[in-house]
C-alpha cells in the first residue's frame, strides 16, 4: 500500500466491500516500536457496526483491524470477512 499521511485517514467513511457503512475514522493505533498500524478507531458507529463483534474502546468506539483494509480512496474499504 502506498504511503499516506495520517490526516488523509481522519474523518473518512469506513465501508465494507459490500457497501455497508461502519462509521468514520477518528484515530489510528500503531505499535510504537515498529510503526506497524494496528487498528482504525471508528466513531459515529452505524447500527450495523454495533452488531459486529469488534473490540471497543472505553468511549464505545470500534477498533477495526488495519489488516482488514483493502483500499483507501474517497472511502476506506475493509474486508468484512476479516472483521469476524
Secondary structure as GFF3:
##gff-version 3
##sequence-region A 1 84
A	DSSP	three_ten_helix	6	8	.	.	.	ID=ss1
A	DSSP	beta_strand	13	16	.	.	.	ID=ss2
A	DSSP	beta_strand	21	30	.	.	.	ID=ss3
A	DSSP	beta_strand	37	43	.	.	.	ID=ss4
A	DSSP	alpha_helix	47	50	.	.	.	ID=ss5
A	DSSP	beta_strand	55	56	.	.	.	ID=ss6
A	DSSP	beta_strand	62	65	.	.	.	ID=ss7
A	DSSP	three_ten_helix	66	68	.	.	.	ID=ss8
A	DSSP	beta_strand	69	72	.	.	.	ID=ss9
A	DSSP	beta_strand	75	78	.	.	.	ID=ss10
A	DSSP	three_ten_helix	80	83	.	.	.	ID=ss11
###
